[in-house]
């Protein structure tokens, strides 16, 4: 299956995403920072890849990544971007019972 990649170009294109090496599917990430750097770990199955960014480049990358995600959502719909530590809202709506069916007095 061939996937065509749409890109938003804010910097001169330096890579043709429709050709080149095989793509790696990322199934989890971790990120940490130190003075002047940001390090990101990408896991793909049993493979691990670690990249070190100069902090200004990391911020540029984050901005371009966010702009691409916003363009994706505009075309395909909202994406759930909660972090694993953020709670998931319940899809169920419960009516307020005002104490009915309990020992609570009105």
Backbone as JSON, one array per atom type, in Angstrom:
{
  "sequence": "XXXXXXXXXXXXXXXXXXXXXXXXXXXXXXXXXXXXXXXXXXXXXXXXXXXXXXXXXXXXXXXXXXXXXXXXXXXXXXXXXXXXXXXXXXXXXXXXXXXXXXXXXX",
  "N": [[0.85, -1.17, 0.0], [0.63, 2.19, -0.85], [1.26, 5.3, 0.58], [0.46, 8.65, 0.31], [2.02, 11.57, 1.32], [0.96, 14.57, 2.69], [2.34, 17.73, 3.06], [3.01, 20.59, 5.06], [4.79, 23.29, 4.18], [7.04, 25.09, 5.79], [9.64, 25.5, 5.98], [12.44, 25.2, 3.75], [11.92, 22.4, 1.64], [13.58, 19.44, 2.44], [13.47, 16.81, 2.21], [11.96, 14.14, 0.54], [8.99, 12.9, 1.3], [7.47, 10.99, 0.05], [9.1, 9.18, -1.06], [12.23, 7.54, -0.51], [13.61, 6.07, 2.56], [12.08, 3.22, 4.29], [9.17, 3.78, 6.29], [8.83, 4.21, 9.82], [6.66, 2.97, 12.18], [5.54, 4.6, 14.99], [4.88, 3.63, 18.25], [4.99, 4.47, 20.86], [6.17, 7.18, 22.93], [8.65, 9.03, 24.75], [9.78, 11.9, 26.45], [12.33, 14.13, 27.51], [14.14, 16.84, 29.08], [17.15, 18.77, 29.13], [19.61, 21.23, 30.06], [19.41, 23.37, 27.46], [18.8, 21.36, 25.63], [16.62, 18.85, 24.23], [15.51, 15.62, 24.6], [14.19, 12.88, 22.89], [12.55, 9.81, 22.96], [11.6, 7.27, 20.82], [9.53, 4.49, 20.4], [9.16, 1.53, 18.57], [7.57, -1.22, 18.35], [9.84, -3.64, 19.26], [11.99, -2.09, 18.74], [14.04, 0.74, 19.5], [14.47, 4.21, 19.32], [16.38, 7.09, 19.74], [16.45, 10.58, 19.86], [18.21, 13.61, 19.93], [17.58, 16.96, 20.41], [18.53, 20.32, 19.77], [17.33, 22.91, 21.79], [15.94, 25.15, 20.6], [15.52, 24.19, 18.02], [13.91, 22.02, 18.63], [11.63, 23.36, 19.5], [10.84, 24.64, 17.12], [10.28, 22.35, 15.62], [8.14, 21.32, 17.14], [6.23, 23.33, 16.7], [5.83, 23.18, 13.9], [4.93, 20.56, 13.77], [2.52, 20.76, 15.24], [1.11, 22.54, 13.55], [0.8, 20.9, 11.3], [-0.78, 18.87, 12.41], [-3.09, 20.35, 13.03], [-3.89, 21.03, 10.42], [-4.41, 18.46, 9.46], [-6.58, 17.73, 11.16], [-8.44, 19.6, 10.31], [-9.0, 18.63, 7.8], [-9.7, 15.9, 8.24], [-11.03, 15.63, 10.68], [-11.47, 15.95, 14.27], [-8.91, 14.9, 16.53], [-8.28, 12.77, 19.25], [-6.23, 13.87, 21.64], [-5.34, 13.37, 24.22], [-3.06, 12.97, 26.94], [-1.54, 9.99, 28.35], [-1.82, 10.21, 31.12], [-3.96, 11.83, 31.53], [-7.41, 12.15, 32.41], [-10.13, 10.27, 30.99], [-13.08, 11.53, 29.73], [-16.36, 10.5, 30.66], [-18.6, 8.84, 28.43], [-21.19, 8.67, 29.15], [-24.18, 10.21, 30.23], [-25.49, 11.32, 33.16], [-28.56, 11.88, 34.77], [-29.35, 14.51, 37.07], [-30.27, 13.61, 40.33], [-31.26, 14.85, 42.54], [-31.22, 13.83, 45.14], [-33.18, 11.89, 45.2], [-34.22, 8.59, 45.85], [-32.29, 8.12, 47.66], [-30.95, 8.41, 50.99], [-30.74, 11.02, 51.46], [-31.92, 14.17, 52.46], [-34.19, 16.54, 51.07]],
  "CA": [[0.0, 0.0, 0.0], [1.39, 3.42, -0.93], [0.64, 6.43, 1.26], [0.98, 9.95, -0.12], [2.11, 12.46, 2.47], [0.75, 16.01, 2.49], [3.19, 18.46, 3.99], [2.97, 22.04, 5.12], [6.21, 23.66, 4.07], [7.43, 26.35, 6.41], [11.08, 25.57, 5.75], [12.69, 24.58, 2.45], [11.83, 20.93, 1.72], [14.87, 18.77, 2.36], [13.24, 15.37, 2.18], [10.75, 13.73, -0.18], [8.33, 11.91, 2.14], [6.84, 9.97, -0.77], [10.14, 8.23, -1.47], [13.19, 7.42, 0.57], [13.6, 4.83, 3.33], [10.83, 2.76, 4.88], [8.67, 4.56, 7.43], [8.78, 3.47, 11.07], [5.45, 3.29, 12.94], [5.87, 4.87, 16.39], [3.76, 3.27, 19.11], [5.06, 5.21, 22.13], [7.26, 8.16, 23.03], [8.99, 9.66, 26.02], [10.59, 13.08, 26.2], [12.92, 14.78, 28.68], [14.97, 17.95, 28.66], [18.29, 19.21, 29.92], [19.92, 22.61, 29.71], [19.64, 23.62, 26.04], [18.49, 20.22, 24.77], [15.42, 18.04, 24.46], [15.76, 14.27, 24.1], [12.94, 12.15, 22.68], [12.68, 8.38, 22.7], [10.49, 6.7, 20.06], [9.54, 3.03, 20.39], [8.42, 0.88, 17.51], [7.71, -2.64, 18.68], [11.01, -3.87, 20.09], [13.05, -1.14, 18.36], [14.07, 2.0, 20.23], [15.21, 5.27, 18.62], [16.5, 8.26, 20.6], [16.9, 11.76, 19.14], [18.56, 14.76, 20.76], [17.32, 18.21, 19.71], [18.85, 21.61, 20.36], [16.01, 23.33, 22.27], [15.26, 26.01, 19.63], [15.07, 23.33, 16.92], [12.79, 21.25, 19.15], [10.45, 24.23, 19.51], [10.42, 24.77, 15.72], [9.68, 21.07, 15.26], [6.84, 21.25, 17.8], [5.32, 24.26, 16.03], [5.49, 22.62, 12.59], [4.13, 19.37, 14.04], [1.18, 21.22, 15.62], [0.46, 23.08, 12.35], [0.41, 19.77, 10.48], [-1.91, 18.21, 13.07], [-4.27, 21.2, 12.82], [-4.31, 20.85, 9.02], [-4.99, 17.11, 9.4], [-7.89, 17.77, 11.8], [-9.34, 20.37, 9.46], [-9.39, 17.78, 6.68], [-10.21, 14.57, 8.61], [-11.78, 15.64, 11.93], [-10.77, 16.08, 15.55], [-8.14, 13.76, 17.04], [-8.17, 12.75, 20.7], [-4.82, 14.02, 21.93], [-5.06, 13.32, 25.65], [-1.89, 12.23, 27.4], [-1.98, 8.81, 29.12], [-2.13, 10.57, 32.51], [-5.16, 12.67, 31.58], [-8.61, 11.32, 32.5], [-11.04, 10.2, 29.85], [-14.45, 11.85, 30.16], [-17.31, 9.43, 30.42], [-19.57, 9.13, 27.37], [-22.52, 8.55, 29.72], [-24.74, 11.4, 30.86], [-26.37, 10.91, 34.24], [-29.43, 12.98, 35.22], [-29.25, 14.85, 38.49], [-31.43, 12.99, 40.98], [-31.69, 15.7, 43.66], [-31.36, 13.05, 46.37], [-34.24, 10.89, 45.1], [-33.73, 7.23, 45.91], [-31.23, 8.03, 48.66], [-31.37, 8.84, 52.32], [-30.48, 12.45, 51.52], [-33.13, 15.0, 52.58], [-34.26, 17.71, 50.18]],
  "C": [[0.89, 1.24, 0.0], [0.6, 4.54, -0.28], [1.28, 7.69, 0.73], [0.93, 10.88, 1.07], [1.88, 13.89, 2.02], [1.61, 16.74, 3.5], [2.89, 19.95, 3.93], [4.42, 22.47, 5.12], [6.45, 25.05, 4.63], [8.93, 26.57, 6.31], [11.32, 24.92, 4.39], [12.63, 23.05, 2.56], [13.22, 20.32, 1.53], [14.7, 17.27, 2.23], [11.94, 15.1, 1.43], [10.1, 12.6, 0.61], [7.66, 10.8, 1.35], [7.84, 8.98, -1.34], [11.08, 8.08, -0.29], [13.02, 6.13, 1.35], [12.21, 4.47, 3.84], [10.46, 3.62, 6.08], [8.62, 3.65, 8.65], [7.53, 3.92, 11.82], [5.84, 3.45, 14.41], [4.66, 4.51, 17.25], [3.85, 3.86, 20.51], [6.25, 6.15, 22.11], [7.46, 8.57, 24.47], [9.9, 10.83, 25.7], [11.09, 13.64, 27.53], [13.76, 15.95, 28.17], [16.11, 18.17, 29.64], [18.59, 20.64, 29.49], [20.27, 22.71, 28.23], [19.29, 22.48, 25.11], [17.17, 19.56, 25.16], [15.73, 16.68, 23.85], [14.42, 13.54, 24.01], [13.25, 10.72, 22.29], [11.42, 7.93, 21.96], [10.63, 5.19, 20.1], [8.66, 2.55, 19.26], [8.58, -0.62, 17.71], [8.87, -2.82, 19.64], [12.15, -2.91, 19.77], [12.91, 0.15, 19.14], [14.95, 2.98, 19.47], [15.21, 6.5, 19.52], [17.1, 9.4, 19.79], [17.13, 12.89, 20.13], [18.4, 16.02, 19.92], [17.95, 19.37, 20.47], [17.5, 22.25, 20.65], [15.26, 24.23, 21.28], [14.75, 25.18, 18.45], [13.88, 22.48, 17.37], [11.51, 22.08, 19.15], [9.93, 24.46, 18.09], [9.71, 23.5, 15.27], [8.28, 20.93, 15.87], [5.82, 22.15, 17.11], [4.88, 23.7, 14.68], [4.62, 21.38, 12.76], [2.69, 19.76, 14.38], [0.43, 21.78, 14.4], [0.01, 21.95, 11.42], [-0.76, 19.02, 11.09], [-3.19, 19.03, 12.9], [-4.78, 21.08, 11.39], [-4.96, 19.48, 8.83], [-6.4, 17.11, 9.97], [-8.9, 18.56, 10.97], [-9.86, 19.51, 8.31], [-10.12, 16.51, 7.12], [-11.01, 14.54, 9.91], [-10.87, 15.61, 13.15], [-10.09, 14.78, 15.96], [-8.08, 13.88, 18.56], [-6.68, 12.77, 21.06], [-4.49, 14.02, 23.41], [-3.78, 12.54, 25.93], [-2.38, 11.03, 28.22], [-2.35, 9.13, 30.57], [-3.38, 11.42, 32.65], [-6.41, 11.79, 31.58], [-9.45, 11.36, 31.23], [-12.44, 10.53, 30.34], [-15.4, 10.7, 29.82], [-18.26, 9.81, 29.28], [-21.01, 9.1, 27.89], [-22.94, 9.85, 30.39], [-25.74, 10.95, 31.92], [-27.24, 12.09, 34.65], [-29.19, 13.24, 36.71], [-30.48, 14.3, 39.19], [-31.92, 13.77, 42.18], [-31.97, 14.89, 44.93], [-32.46, 12.0, 46.32], [-33.61, 9.5, 45.11], [-32.55, 7.08, 46.86], [-31.79, 8.47, 50.0], [-31.22, 10.36, 52.47], [-31.82, 13.2, 51.56], [-33.04, 16.17, 51.62], [-34.35, 18.97, 50.98]]
}
